[in-house]
Amino acid sequence: MFWQCIGVSGSDGVSVSVTEGDSVTLHTNVSLNQQEKIHWYFNDIRIAYIKGDLSNSCTDVQCNSGTERFRDRLKLDHQTGSLNITNTRTTDSGEYKLEIIKGSESETIFSVTVIGESLCLKAGYSSDSASLGASVSLSLVSII
């Protein structure tokens, strides 16, 4: 049996805790058109983007050569710009910044914490059983 910790809080950003090995999706809550640009950063390093006609996009190494932190574990939804991180690791913990540029620029910070199963239990999280590799989705209520 595996445990999953999930938490969402904060008015200036969105926070989530996820069990190591699970997937997490950071939602933009937008539908892309050809005028929008979406940029994703992890601790101030660009890890994904979609520009203009959607054929101009990248994730991980394609965005920055020599940056292999995620090694094929990032998936970018080309219709919404949402970012999915699969097989999370504790080293994936940190700030993920979403920039949406459409006339004006908006920014949202996602604070992601990846923790091991035993830490969830010690922290006293109320939890449900979940199998390893389960997905967690995090949706934005609004983008300012």
Helices and strands as residue ranges (DSSP letters): E 2-3, E 13-19, E 23-26, E 37-42, E 45-51, E 56-59, G 60-62, E 74-76, E 83-85, G 90-92, E 94-101, E 105-115, H 117-122, E 129-130, E 135-138
